[in-house]
Amino acid sequence: MHLKYISSTRIFSSRFTKIFLLFCACAFIGSSIGKIVSHNTARQTAASAQSSNWGLSFQEEGKRPVGNATIEELAQYNAFFAEDTEEKKIYLTFDAGFENGNTPAILDALKKHQAPATFFVVGNFISENKDLIKRMETEGHIVGNHTMTHPDMSKISTKESFQKELSDVEKIYREITGKEMTKFYRPPQGIYSTQNLSMARELGYHTFFWSLAYVDWYQDNQPDPQEAIAKLTKRIHPGAIVLLHSTSSTNAQILDELLDKWEAMGYSFHSLNEL
């Protein structure tokens, strides 16, 4: 009986040890898998947090909208989306990806109202429209940098590649005007990362987003002129940086009337240099 008891105890102990070791192994594997999943999720979350699409939420008519970064958060990168002011000031900006005949009418309206603007141009626009670039410069507008090839800049990780997208545009501007380009930059499609903002700041650039825009870039689906005016007058606010596209035939058609309406509302037009 004693020998059987010892044998049974050993068998039980051996089985218990195997079960315990198996439990420990499963627990370790489960914990490791959990850590891997958690780590991968964290990495994916971090990656998505690295880049953002500029977005706005309009809370109240006539008031500055809420952006996905605040004025204070952007300020540390020399970046802006509006001015923090109660004065009825408007900063007009145009994104110019290519020329389709609408820019001259836009320039005419700006000249009539003595309204300074900033044109953020890409490489092909500046190289193919030298006379328009010279006119912008002569009439007191700023020609800003919208990159050479209009890429998703948040995917550019090296400072050298980031700088090349900007310096290639600077070079063409210098060749056309004989002057240095004002270092104002707008990320293509409003896609950015804090790394991009830091690199732009290190290169001496100020980055500009916007606090008012509307869907005006589809060539085969241009907005109704009166609907466009209604939307843009409803959402204007003090310190607004307005984004319009120079390719828009609607913008070319309505700009004179739109500027009239904004002036009648007590607004005045200012250069981004003031920021």
N, C-alpha and C positions, 0 to 999 in steps of 0.2 A: 504493500500500500504506500509505503514511504517513497519507494523508487518510482512508482506510477505517479505519485503526487509531484515529485520533482520533474519527471518527464513531462507531465501535463503542464506544469508551471512553465517549463522551458518552451514548450510548444506555444502556450498562450503568450509568453513574453516575446517570442520570436515573431509571432503574428502581429502582436501589438506594435512592435518596433517597425515592422514593414508598413503597417497602416499609418503609423505616425509619420514615418519618413515620406510616404506617399502624400500624406496631407500637407506636410511642410513644402514638398516640391510643388504641389499644385498651388499652394498659397503663394509661393515665390514667383511661379510663372504668371499667376493671375495678377500679382502685384506689379510684375515687370511689364506685362501687357498693358495694365492700367496706366503705368507711367509712360509707356510708349504712346498710347492713345492720347493721354493728357498732354504729353510733350508735343505731339504732332498737332493737336488742336490748338495749343498755345502758339505754336509756330505759325499755323494758318491764320489765327487771330491777329498775331503780330504783323504778318505779311499784309493782311487786309487793312490793318491800321496804318500801315506805312504810306498808303496812297489814298486819296479821296477825290471825288468829283465835287467841285464847288456847287453848293446848293443853297437855296433861299426859302424861307417860310414867311409869307406876308401875314402879319398878325392884325394890322389895323390900317385902314386906308389913310394915306398921307404920312405914314410913319415908316421909319427905316425897318426893313425886314430883318429877321434873324438869320444869320449865316451859319454854316457848320463850323465856323471859327469866329471868335469875337474880334473886335477891333484891337483889343489889348493883346490877345494871343498872336495876332498877325504882326503887331507892331515890333515885336522882338526880332522879326525877320525883315524889317523894312518893307512890309507888305500891307496892302490896303484893300478894303472892299467898299468903303464909304468914309465920309468924314463925320466925326462925332460933333455935330453942330446943330443948332436950331435955326441958323441962317438959311434962307432959301437959295442955296448954291447948288449948281449942277455942273458935273464934270462929264463932258461928252467924249466917248471913245467909240472907235469903229475897228472891227476886226476885218482885215483885208487879206483873204486867202488867194484871190485871183481877181481879175478885172473883167467885167462883162458890160461896161458902158454906163454904170450907174454912179460912179464916183464923181464925175464932173458936176452933175446936178446936186449932189450932196455938198460938194465944195462951194457951189454957187449959193446954196441956202445958208451955209455957215458964214460966208462972206457978207451976205445981206444983213445978217443979224450980228455981225462982228463977234461970232461965237468961236472961241478957240477949241480945238479938239485934238485928241491923240489917235493916230492911226497905227494900230498894231499890225505890221506887215510880215508876211512870210517871204522866203527867198525868191520864189518865182515872181511874186508881185513886184518886188523892188527891182529886179533885174529886167523885167519886161515892160515896166511903166515908168521910165525915167522922167518923162515930162510931168507926170502926176506927182511923183516924189518931189521934184523941184518946185512944183506949184504949192504943194503942202508946206514945204519949208519956207517958201517966199511969203505965203499968206499967214504965217505965224503959227502953224500947227506943229505938233510934235509927231515925229515918226518913231514909233516904238517897235520893240523886237518881239515878234511872234514865232521865232525860230526859223531855221533854214528850211526844214523839211516837214514841219508840223507833226512831230511824233508824239507818242505818249511819253512825256518827259519823266514821269514817275518810274519808268522802267530803265532809265539811264542811271547807272550806279556810279560811274566814274566822273570825276570832275573834268577830266580832259574831254570826254565825249560831250558832256553837258556844255562846256565852254565853246566847243566847236560849233554847236547848233546856234549859238549866239554870235560868236565872232565872225562867222561866215557872212551873216547879215550885215554886221558892222562894216566889214570890208567893202561890200557892194555899195552901201550908203556913202562911205568915204570916197569911193571912186566917182560916184554920181554928183555929190554935192561939194566935195572938198572939205567937209566938216566931220567932226566926230559925232557919232550917234548918241542921242540922249539915252541913258541906261535905264529905260523903262521896259519891263518884260511882262508879258501875259502868257501863262501856260496854255498850250493848245487844248481846246475842249474843257478848259478849267480843271484838268486832271493834274494833281500835284502831290507832293509828299513834303514832309518837314525837311528831309534831306535836300530836296530840290530847292526849297526856300533858303536853306542855309547856304547852298552853293551859289545861288543867285546873289545873295547878300555879300558873300566873299568876293564875288566878281564885280562888286560895286553897283549891282542892279537893285532897283525897287520893283517889287512884284505887284501887279494890279489885277484884282478880280473885279466884281461888279455887284451893285445892289439893285439894279433894274435891268431886265432884258426880257425879250419875248421870242417866240419861235418865228424867226424871220429868214432862216437860212435855206429852206427847201425851195429850190428854184422852180419846181413844177407845182408848187402848192403855196403860193405867196399869200400872206394874210390880206383880208379885206381892209382897205385903207381906213375906213371910218371905225372899224372894230379895233384896228391897231392904235389909232389915236385915242379912243376911249380907254383902252387898256393902259397905255403909257401915261395918260394924264391922271388916271385913277391911282396909279402906283408910284407916281413921282413923290419925292420926299426931300427934306433938307439934307444937303451933303451927299446926294446921290451920285454914284459913278454909274453912268448909263452905258450899256453895251448894245450897239447896233451893228449889223453887218453891212458893209458897203456893197455887197453883191445883191442886196435886196432891192427890187424894183419898187416895192411898196415904200421902203424908206426913202428912196429918191423922190417918190411922188408926194409923200406927206411931210417931209422934214420942215419945209418952210412953214406950213400951217401948224405943225407940232410945236416948233419953236415960238411961234406967235402965241399959242395957247399957254405954253409954260410961262412966257413973259407976262401974259395977262393974269396969271396966277401969282405973280410977284417974284418969280425966279429969275436969277441971273446966271450967266455962263462963265465958268472959270477954267483955268488951265491946271492940269495935274501938277505942274511945277509948284503950285501953291501948297500942295501937300508935302 
